[in-house]
Amino acid sequence: MAPQSLRHSFEVFRDVAPLRNLRRQLLLTNRTVGLVPTMGALHEGHLSLIRQAAAENTDVFVSIYVNPTQFGVSEDLESYPRTWDSDVEKLEKLNDELSRLNGNKTDPKGQAPGRITAILAPTSKVMYPTLPPSSEIDADGSFVTITPLARKLEGASRPVFFRGVATVCMKLFNIATPDRAYFGQKDVQQTVIIKRMAKDFHLGTDIRIGPTARESDGLAMSSRNVYLGTRRRAVGLVLYNALKEAEKAYESGAVKRADILGAANNLTQQVLSEQQAMQPSERALYEVGYISLADPDTLDELDVVDPSKGAILSGAIKVAPVEDTKPGEDCGLGDGKVPVRLIDNFIFKPRV
């Protein structure tokens, strides 16, 4: 649903010029802006980033825009959840929370602690003013490409994805000129690419990374989890559990690729074999996209981890549609017909 002209504790902007006017006023009064880019369908992971932004800035801008150029031609743009009303309700509650926690406090400069002051919810015509957004690999248009990082891992199977991510983030940074921008570690390749973009283009925005928000059983929070349903959600934990096995190996002293990834690969294959042996009305099948052990700066695959530098352990699986549903079964949004790509990662920190 499109943004409505209702009274909120924050301003809702659909166009660039009015938001820039607000940003100019904030700049003249020495206020700082933290930007949290989102595609809506907000969950606790987004809210935790907003809390971090509010703790480090006087004003928080949240963008809500489902960016077409990061979806491939055959990907799920139309089925991506759009939940404007519930998103606004969550942001209003969060502003209430921030007001209660902060009370009449001020920082050493006399500024009040941060809160959400602006939502940017642009149309695609605003974000792509000259040509309509395209997901074709050889499309015409103004794009930002960060290679070779964008061709690795997720980019190997989604060739336009990070072109779309980098392009829309550059646009958002140019529109809002934030002091800081906040991203979650769950999309770890995205964080590496955005950091590289900020460095290579001399952007004045500090890129801040918040920890992955997880459900109580470890599943990484994602807007796409609403598609899973009970059966696929339980099996989807295989990625998290496999990465945990690899993490245990590293923490036990392993540095060789085979020693670290062996347990993870064994677990994903074991669980898949178990599911394949079950009846279609009981099972949830998946494909492993990759399990990666990569350099934290270049994302090059590692045969041996340098303990002084650490590594990024990451993986992706694609959970297939439900084959045979049972009466009354919770199959998630889309009745189990939408394949769901799950990604997750752990950062192997340098050993002292």
VEXSE-489399 format. One record per atom (N, C-alpha, C, O): residue in one letter; z, y, x. Coordinates in steps of 0.02 Angstrom, whole numbers, plus 50000, padded with zeros to 5 digits. Example, Ala and Ser with C-alpha at 12.3 -4.5 7.8 and 13.67 -1.06 7.14 Angstrom:
// residues 2
a503904971650660a503904977550615a503904983550660a504234983450712s503544988850642s503574994750684s503945000250645s504025005750670
END
This chain:
// residues 352
m500004994050043m500005000050000m500005006250044m500335006350096a499635011250024a499575017350064a500215021450059a500575021050009p500355025550110p500935029950108p500915034450048p500385037050029q501495035450016q501545039749957q501895046249975q502235046750025s501795051249933s502095057849944s502795058049914s502915061349864l503245054449945l503935054249922l504375057649973l504175058750030r504985059349952r505455062449999r505785057050041r506055052150015h505765058050106h506055053350153h506505057050201h506505063250204s506895053250240s507295056350293s506875057850354s507115060650403f506235055950352f505755057350405f505115060050373f505015059350313e504695063150414e504055065450390e503525059950399e503525056350449v503085059250350v502535054350354v501895058150366v501705062650328f501545056350420f500925059750440f500335055050433f500375049250454r499795057550405r499175053750400r498645056450448r498135053150460d498765062350474d498265065550517d498585067950581d499195068050588v498165070050628v498385071550696v498685078550702v499225079350730a498345083550675a498545090550687a499265091950664a499635095150702p499485089950605p500175091350585p500695088050630p501215090850644l500545081950653l501015078550698l501045082150765l501585082850794r500475084450789r500485088150852r500865094750845r501185096950893n500835097750787n501215103850776n501965102450781n502335106250811l502185096850750l502895094950755l503075093550827l503605095650851r502635089950862r502785088250932r502855094550974r503285094951018r502445099550960r502485105850998r503155109350985r503465111951031q503375109350923q504015112450907q504585108850942q505055112050968l504555102150945l505075098350979l505075099751054l505605100351085l504485100351082l504425101851153l504725108551170l505065109251221l504615113551128l504855120251140l505615120751135l505925125351161t505925115951101t506655115851095t506975110451138t507545108551127n506595108151188n506845103351238n507075096751208n507535093551233r506755094751152r506915088251124r506425083151152r505875084751174t506635076851152t506235071451181t506005066651127t506345065751076v505425063651138v505125059251088v505045052251117v504765051351172g505285047351080g505145040351095g504685037551042g504825038150983l504135034451063l503635031751017l503705024151014l503745020851065v503725021450952v503735014250942v503095012450904v503075013350843p502585009950938p501965008150903p502045001450867p502304996650896t501845001150803t501884994850765t501254994150722t500884998950712m501164988150696m500654987050645m500984985550578m500694982350534g501594988150570g501944986950507g502224979950504g502314976550555a502374977650441a502704971150431a503324970850476a503414966050513l503734976050472l504284976950519l504814971550513l504974969250458h505074969450570h505624964650572h506144967150622h506084972650649e506644963050635e507204965250676e506984966950747e507294971150781g506454963750771g506204965450837g505974972750841g506124976250889h505604974950790h505404982050788h506014986550783h506064991650818l506484984750740l507074989050730l507494989550793l507784994850806s507524984250832s507904984550895s507574989350944s507914992850982l506904989650944l506564994450987l506685001550964l506765006151005i506715002550898i506845009250872i507555011350890i507675017150907r508035006750886r508715008350907r508735010350980r509085015150999q508375006651022q508345008451093q508045015351102q508285019351142a507505016751065a507185023351070a507655028851048a507675034251077a508045027550995a508515032550969a509085033751018a509355039251020a509255028751057a509795029551106a509565033551167a509975036351203e508905033951178e508645037051238e508255043451226e508025046651273n508175045351161n507785051251143n508105054751084n508485051751046t507955061151076t508225064751018t507825063250955t508085063750899d507185061450963d506745060250906d506345053850917d506115052550973v506255050050864v505865043850868v505265044450821v505345045950762f504675043150848f504065042650808f503895035150802f503895031650852v503755032850742v503545025950731v502835026150703v502705029550653s502375022650735s501705022150707s501635015650669s501865010350691i501305016050612i501155010150572i500405010150559i500155014050518y500055005750594y499325005650588y499074998750608y499174996650665v498744995250563v498434988850578v497764990250611v497284992050578n497744989350676n497174991450717n496614986350715n496694980850741p496044988050685p495504983050678p495214980550743p494994974850747t495214984750795t494844982950856t495204977750899t494914975450948q495804975950882q496134970650920q496094963950885q496384958950908f495734963650829f495594957350795f494874955350810f494424959450805g494784949150829g494114946650839g493724946250774g494014946750720v493074945250779v492644945150719v492874939850670v492834940850610s493124934150695s493324928650651s494074928150642s494324923150616e494444933350662e495174932950658e495434935950593e495044938050550d496094936050586d496424936950521d496604944150505d497154945550483l496134948850514l496264955850499l496444956750425l496944959950410e496044954050380e496154955150309e496804951950284e497124954550238s496994946450314s497604943050291s498234945450326s498784943250310y498164950050375y498754952450410y499214955950360y498974959950320p499874954350360p500314957150308p500374964750312p500474967550365r500304967850254r500374975150248r500944976450198r500874974950138t501484979150222t502104979550183t502404986450186t502984987350206w502014991550167w502224998450175w502894999850141w503345002750172d502974997950078d503584999650042d504204996750075d504705000250084s504174990350094s504764987350126s504864990050197s505424990550220d504314991850231d504384994950297d504765001550292d505225002850331v504565005750244v504905012250235v505635011250217v506065014850241e505765006450175e506465005050155e506885003150216e507455005350223k506604998950260k506964996950321k507085002950367k507615003550397l506595007350372l506675013150415l507185018050386l507555021150424e507195018850320e507705023050289e508405020350302e508865024050318k508485013750294k509145010650307k509345011450380k509925012450396l508855010950425l509005011750496l509215018850511l509675019950551n508885023750480n509105030750490n509815031750465n510205035350496d509985028650408d510675029050383d511165026050434d511695028750447e510965020350462e511385017050512e511475021550573e512035022250597l510935024550597l510985028950655l511425035050641l511805037250684s511375037650581s511795043450562s512525041550561s512955045350585r512685035650533r513385033550530r513665032250600r514235034150614l513265029150642l513515027550709l513615033750751l514095034150790n513165038650744n513185044450787n513645049950763n513935053650802g513725050450697g514165055650670g513975062450695g513395064550690n514455066050723n514345072750749n514295072950825n514385078150856k514135067050855k514095066750927k513505070850953k513005071850918t513575073151015t513015076351050t513005073651122t513515071351147d512415074051153d512365071951223d512585077651268d512745083051244p512605076651335p512825081951381p512445088551375p512705093751394k511835088251348k511445094351339k511545097551271k511235102551254g511995094551230g512135097351165g511665094951110g511685097451054q511235090051126q510765087451077q511085081851036q511485077951062a510915081550973a511155076050931a510795069650951a510225069850972p511135063850944p510805057450960p510195056350916p510125059450863g509765052050938g509105051350907g509105048150839g509565044550819r508565049450803r508435046450738r507685046650727r507315049950764i507455043050677i506745042950661i506575049650626i506865051250575t506115053350655t505925059750624t505205059750600t505015064050560a504785054950623a504085055050603a503805048050600a503945043850643i503415046750548i503015040650542i502285042750544i502065046950505l501905039850589l501185040950591l500845034950559l500875029450587a500525035950503a500185030650467a499465032850455a499285034550399p499055032850507p498375035650501p497885030850468p498015024850463t497335033550445t496775029450423t496345027750484t496425030650537s495895022950475s495445021150530s494965026850545s494735027550602k494805030850496k494375036650509k494715041650555k494385044850596v495365042350548v495745046750593v495765043850663v495675047450712m495895037350668m495965034250734m495295033250769m495265033350830y494765032350730y494095031350759y493625036350726y493235034450682p493645042650747p493325048050709p492565048250712p492245051050667t492245045450764t491525046150770t491145039950750t490625040450717l491385034050769l491065027750750l491575023250717l492165023450736p491375019150668p491855014650637p492095009550688p491725007550733p492715007350682p492985002550731p492594995950728p492424993550673s492464993050785s492084986750788s492434981750833s492744983650884s492394975350815s492674970050855s492144966050892s492294960950922e491524968350889e491004964950926e491124965951001e491334971351023i490984960851040i491114961251112i490694966751144i490944970251189d490074967451123d489634972551152d489574978751108d489064982151109a490094980151069a490064985751022a490004992451057a490254993351112d489674997051023d489675004051045d490345007151024d490655005050975g490555012151062g491175015551045g491535017751108g491315016351164s492085021251098s492505023551153s493095018851160s493545018851118f493095014851213f493595009751223f493935010551291f493645013351338v494545007951296v494905007551359v494945000151378v495184996051339t494704998451437t494734991551460t495144991251525t495044995251571i495604986551526i496044985651585i495904978651611i496204973751588t495454978151659t495274971651685t495474971151759t495534976251793p495594965051784p495504958651752p496084956351708p496054950951679l496614960351702l497204958151665l497024955951594l497294951051569a496564959651562a496404958351492a496004951951481a495924949651425r495744949051535r495354942851529r495764936651537r495514931051526k496394937351556k496824931651569k497214929551507k497254933351459l497494923551507l497964921151456l497704922351386l497204919151366e498014926751347e497784928051279e497054930451278e496674928851233g496874934351329g496204937151332g495664931951343g495074933251328a495834926151369a495334920951381a495024918451316a494434916851314s495424918151263s495174915751198s495084921551148s494784920551095r495324927451165r495274933251121r494984939051162r495354943551183p494324938951174p494024943551223p494074950951206p494044955051252v494144952851142v494184959951126v494904962251113v495024968151102f495374957651115f496054959251093f496364964851133f496584969851104f496384964151199f496734969251239f496324975551247f496604980851261r495664975151238r495274981351234r495504985351174r495584991451179g495614982051118g495854985451059g496564988151067g496714993751046v496994984151098v497694986251109v497714992351154v498034997351138a497364992051212a497374997651259a497075003851228a497325009451238t496535003051190t496205008751159t496665012151108t496735018251110v496975008351064v497385011451013v498025014451043v498265019551019c498295011351095c498895014151127c498725020651163c499115025351162m498145020851196m497935027151227m497865032651175m498065038351187k497575031051117k497505035951063k498195038251040k498305044251032l498655033651029l499325035451006l499695039751057l500045044451039f499615038051121f499935042051173f499645049151175f500015054051184n498995049651166n498675056251165n498875060351104n498955066451108i498965057051048i499155060550986i499875062850989i500025068650973a500335058451009a501055059851005a501345062551070a501895065451069t501005061751126t501255063551193t502005061951200t502405066351215p502185055651190p502905053951193p503165054051264p502805052851312d503805055451271d504125054851336d504185047551356d504115045851415r504315043351307r504405036151319r504075032351261r504055034651205a503805026451277a503525022051226a503835015151233a503965012951289y503945011851178y504365005751177y503964999751152y503644999951099f503984994351191f503644988251175f504114982351185f504574982651225g503994976951148g504414971051154g504154966151206g503544965551217q504604962651238q504424957851290q504034951951262q503674948651299k504104950551197k503744944751169k503004945151184k502694940151200d502724951051180d502014952051196d501964953951270d501774959551287v502144949251314v502254950951384v501604953151418v501624957751459q501044950051402q500414952151433q500234959251412q499984963151451q500384960851350q500274967751326q500684972651366q500444978051384t501314970951382t501734975551420t501464976651490t501474982251515v501204971351521v500924972151588v500304976551586v500204980751630i499884975651535i499264979551529i499414986851514i499104991351543i499884988151469i500054995151452i500364998651512i500225004551524k500784995151549k501064998151610k500504999851660k500525005151691r500024995251668r499474996451714r499065002451690r498865006651730m498935002851625m498555008451597m498915015051610m498595019951631a499565015251599a499945021351610a499925023551683a499885029451697k499935018651728k499915020251799k499215022551820k499145027651854d498705018751799d498035020251823d497755026751794d497345030051826f497965028551733f497715034651702f498205040551708f498115045751676h498725039651749h499215044951762h499505047751697h499565053751689l499675043251651l499965045551589l500685047751601l501035045051643g500895052751564g501575055451573g502095051951531g502635054651520t501935046051507t502385042351463t502705036551501t502365032551533d503365036151497d503735030651528d503705024551481d503895025151423i503475018851506i503415012851464i504065008851470i504265006751524r504385007951413r505035004551410r504954997851374r504614997451323i505264992651401i505184985851373i505864983451347i506354983251383g505864981451283g506474978751252g506434971151251g505894968251249p507014967751251p507014960451252p506714957451188p506704960751136t506474951351194t506204947851136t506754946651084t507284943851100a506624948651023a507094947250969a506944940350942a506374938450932r507474936450930r507394929450910r507804927750849r508314930950835e507564922750812e507964919950758e508534915950788e508554914850849s509004913850747s509594910450773s509434903950810s509804901850854d508864900750793d508674894550826d508214895750886d508004890950919g508064902050902g507674903650961g506964905750948g506644908450993l506704904750888l506014906650873l505924914150882l506304918150855a505424916150922a505294923250933a505064926450868a504624923850833m505364932150850m505184935650789m504474938350795m504274941050847s504104937650741s503414940050738s503224941350666s503464937950620s502814946350656s502584947850588s502184942050559s502144941350498r501904937850601r501504932150577r501934926150556r501674921450526n502584926250571n503004920550553n503044919450478n503204913950456v502894924550438v502924923850365v502404918850340v502464916450283y501904917250380y501394912450360y501614905250370y501294900650343l502144904050407l502294897250430l502534892650374l502274887050367g503024894750334g503334890150288g503814885550324g503854885650386t504184881550287t504724877550316t504474872350365t504734871850420r503954868550346r503724863050388r503434865550455r503624863150508r502984870350451r502664872750512r503144876750555r503084876850617r503624880150523r504104883950563r504524879350607r504654880950665a504744873650579a505154868950617a504764866250677a505034865750732v504144864450667v503734861750722v503554867350771v503474866050831g503474873450746g503304879050790g503814880450844g503654883750893l504414877950836l504924878750888l504754875150952l505074876251003v504244870750950v504074866951009v503904871551068v504054869751125l503604877251056l503424881751111l504044884451145l504104884251206y504504887051105y505134889651133y505494884151172y505724885251228n505554878251142n505914872751175n505564870551239n505904868851288a504904870651240a504534868651300a504654873751356a504754871851414l504624880251339l504744885351390l505464885051416l505584886451475k505924883351373k506624882651395k506684876951447k507064877651495e506314871551437e506334866051485e506074868451553e506364866751605a505544872251553a505274874951615a505764879751648a505844879851709e506094883851606e506584888551633e507164884851666e507404886951719k507374879451636k507914875451666k507714872951735k508114873051782a507094870751742a506864868351807a506884873751859a507104872651915y506664879851841y506674885451888y507394887251907y507544888451965e507824887451857e508514889251870e508884884051912e509384885451943s508614877851912s508904872451952s508634872552024s508834868452065g508174877152038g507924877852106g507204876152116g506944877052171a506854873752065a506154871952072a505734878252082a505864883452052v505224877752125v504764883352136v504034881152130v503594885352123k503894874552132k503214872152127k502994871852054k503384870252009r502354873452043r502084873751975r502184867051938r502414867051881a502014861651970a502064855151937a502784853551916a502904850651863d503254855551957d503964854051942d504214858451885d504624856251845i503964864651881i504204869251829i503864867751762i504194867651710l503204866751763l502834865951700l502804858751675l502634857551618g502974854051718g502924847051698g503324845351635g503064842251589a503954847551635a504384845951577a504124849351513a504164846451459a503864855551521a503604859151462a503004855651433a502954854751372n502534853551477n501934850151453n502104843451422n501804841451372n502584839951451n502794833451423n503074834351352n502934830251308l503464839651342l503774840551277l503254842351224l503274839651168t502784846751240t502284848551190t501854842551171t501664841751113q501704838251220q501304832351205q501704827251165q501434823951120q502344826551181q502764821751145q502824823651072q502744819451028v502974830051058v503054832250989v502394831750952v502394829850893l501834833250984l501184832750951l501034825550933l500784824150879s501184820950979s501064813850965s501484811550906s501254807650864e502104813850902e502544812050846e502254814650780e502264811150729q502004820750781q501714823650720q501074820050699q500964818850640q500664818250748q500044814750732q500164807950701q499734805450663a500734804950716a500894798350688a501164798750616a501244793650584m501304804750593m501594805650526m501054806350474m500474807450490q501244805650410q500794806550355q500594813950349q500994818250365p499984815350325p499774822350317p500234826550274p500274832550283s500584823450227s501044827150184s501704828850218s502114832350190e501794826350278e502424827350314e502344831350379e502814834550402r501754831050408r501684833550476r501424840750479r501184843550430a501484843550539a501184850050556a500864849450625a501214848250674l500224850050628l499864849250690l499754855950725l499774861250693y499644855750789y499534861850828y499124860250890y499064854550911e498834865450918e498484865050982e498854869551032e499074875051015v498914867151093v499214871251146v498654875451176v498174872751204g498724881951171g498234886451202g498304886451277g497824885551314y498914887651300y499054887551372y499804887651382y500184889951339i500024885251439i500694886551465i500584889051536i500314885451578s500804895051548s500624898651609s501234900151652s501784901551627l501124899851717l501614902151766l501254907151810l500844905251851a501414913651801a500984918751830a501374924051869a501974924951859d501014927351913d501284933051951d501464938651902d501064940151857p502044941751910p502254946851861p501844953251862p501874957151814d501464954451915d501054960551919d500314959351904d500004963351869t500044953851929t499324952651923t499154947551869t498574947151848l499644943651847l499554938151799l499124932551828l498874928351791d499024932451894d498684926851925d499144920651922d499744921151931e498824914851909e499214908751905e499504906951973e499184907852025l500114904351973l500474902852035l500524895252045l500674891551998d500414893052106d500564886152125d501284885552148d501604880352139v501534891052177v502224891252200v502514898152184v502184903252196v503104898352156v503434904652140v503774907352202v504144903752236d503644913652217d504014917152270d504684919152241d504704923552198p505234916052263p505884917552233p506084924852238p506484927252197s505814928452287s505994935552295s505624939952244s505804945752235k505114937152212k504714940952165k504784938552093k504714942452046g504924932152084g504974929452017g504294928051986g503794927852022a504274927151920a503644925251887a503714926451812a504254927651786i503144925951778i503124926051705i502924919151681i502384916751697l503354916051642l503204909751609l503014911451537l503404914651501s502424909351515s502214911051447s501794905451418s501554901051454g501724905551352g501334900451320g501094902651252g501344907451223a500614898951225a500354900151158a500164893651126a499884889151158i500324892951062i500084887351023i499774889950958i499954895350935k499304886250931k499004887950867k499184882550817k498954876850823v499594884350768v499824879650718v499294879250663v499104884350634a499054873150650a498494872150604a498734873150531a499324872650517p498264874450486p498454874750415p498764868250391p498634862850419v499174868750339v499484862750310v498944858450278v498524860950241e498954852050294e498434847550269e498534845450197e498074845550156d499144843550181d499284840650115d499964843250092d500484841050118t499974847750045t500604850750023t500934846449970t500614842949932k501594846949969k501994843349919k502184848349864k502244854349877p502274845949803p502454850449748p503094854349764p503604851349783g503064860949755g503654865049767g503804866549840g504304869749855e503374864249885e503504865349956e503404872649976e502944875949953d503854875150018d503784881850046d503284881550102d503434879150156c502674884050089c502144883950139c502034890850171c501594891550213g502434895750151g502364902350180g501824906550146g501484904150101l501774912750168l501264917250141l500574914250154l500424911850209g500144914350103g499484911350110g499464904050093g498954900750103d500024901350067d500054894350044d499874889450099d499594884150085g500034891050160g499924886350215g499214885850239g499054881650281k498764890050213k498054889650230k497874893650291k497324892950319v498324897950313v498174902450370v498424899350434v499024898050440p497984898150483p498234895750549p498654901250581p498514907150572v499164899250618v499634904050646v499664903150722v499814897650747r499534908450759r499584908350831r500274910850851r500464916450834l500634906850888l501304908650911l501284909550986l501004905351022i501584914851011i501644916051082i502374917151100i502774919251058d502544915751162d503224916851185d503224917051261d502724915151292n503764919251290n503794919651363n504514920451387n504964922251349f504604919051449f505234920451484f505064923651551f504574921851583i505484928251572i505404931551636i505844927951687i506454927751679f505534925351739f505924922551794f506094928251842f505664930651878k506714930251841k506914935851884k506964933751956k507104927851970p506864938452002p506924936652074p507624934052089p508124936252060r507644929252134r508284926552157r508514930452218r508124931752264v509134932252219v509414935752276v509584930652330v509824932552383
END
